[in-house]
Amino acid sequence: MLKIARINFKKCVLSLPRPYLLPARPTPFTLDFICILIIRIINVSIDEPKWQIWKKHMGTEKFYKTLAQIAVMLKNGKVLGLPTESVYGLSCIIQKAAVEKVIALKQRDLKKGFIVLSGDISHLLALIDTEKLNEKQLEILSQRQDKPTTWVVPVKHEYRWLTGDFGTIAVRLTDHPLLKELTITLGCAIISTSANLSNQPPATSYDKVQHYFGDQLDYIHPQQNFIAAKPSRVINLISNEVLRD
């Protein structure tokens, strides 16, 4: 069964519009890996037409082309305006030079820390001093919440430079389609701080981000039908104190 599925999926992968994230000439090993990965993780029916499988489980070619371009810009240390579950944010990779650009753009107080987010919990755990958390707290941190929730947790010493005057770091497991896929593609978490000048209201639209920063940003993502909401709630994971609701 698996052998037949491999053959079908090889034909499928070779004939589909190719996102920029796949090799230009996939090797037999790469194709086998893709086929097994799709079958075992996505668990789709191999009888579905190949384009329906692609569209249903992998999104559109345009989305993945844009995703690849955004990933390259972030890897190159650029600062981007990206939508989140609530408002627009400024994002960059966790690299000192890139973070310094964000601080300068926002005219931000160095004493303040940053929210870090990813669609993969392992990316967030890499920043957290997990020895100071118990199993229940780690379980809560890994769970998807009914609304966007940022957790304040102990930070590893090597990432203390991200936290301003605090010995904790704010992290969020995101379900936003773009941010989730982007961080999984990058293989790491990213900075996400509200897109605004210090002490000004957060940007709630593409136009507002443009108004604040003009051409100072390397890219602003124009999410269609974006509806702004309240910023994520913030909870101290150890004390359960709600810092923002």
Steps between C-alpha positions, in 0.01 A plus 500: 500500500777740598691419180194583286445818701864603441461461125176698493640778711821520297290567193295748699802695629673512161190633322386758754578875485826511694531736797841653540561300817544169308820409314497576129590135424384275786707182540330159534585511872340844538184383324479188717539716809229743386261216418545322832478828690171594332350153547599459864454854633221645288328159467319585175314255280720395207188479283443876510591687180852632538406868466231469771758344731745781429245778537337355810813424699776724366325824408538693177814551294474876552491460879810281507684723257433799729592291804836410346574865417414613854720225646797612289456863608489403867808279466677802352428704812214708360220650711150431366146609578295183543140443613439300817190358667420848632688800356788552259844436639864567417690176457862393462710196579663471842825667404644800682549719191140439383355558848693827526329614178161432657594696812612795287188491281262495796713743702460239771626509858785250536359395837203333331510141377353343186235242422639199317267270308496183293260237373734230639529462878857364470613840365368670814639238738845574357478847659346401832674388819282190522674381818297762686169364368314188612330245275157661537634843400678353198177327400305827523765677294469238226120514478306700242288764674148620420638849440850638432701463821851616575677328790766665714758236590858471627757573229827321428808704586616521138178677401496741790590782259147476357320568826597852604486539878323167546621148571205362308403479135155528338421218257195405293411183313332653197220361287512784248529324159782717365702520822457131577619387156772765492662395828478133408669582168771703674550235767500760778292750692482868400457832677150648482439839655210733426552712189497849646723773630556492874191618695286507185202268427587168329450492124176322415540501121752495216437873443569584864833314490585694185404824676728427796805374315471585130789351304706425814369144499628247249153353446142526630275201440157599364274241663159496335196553721717570803286569806682653794429372850619562853870422553566154645441444868822471701529259793791418730520123467650442847283736710190489273482878528314656206718789387274598209152371421 
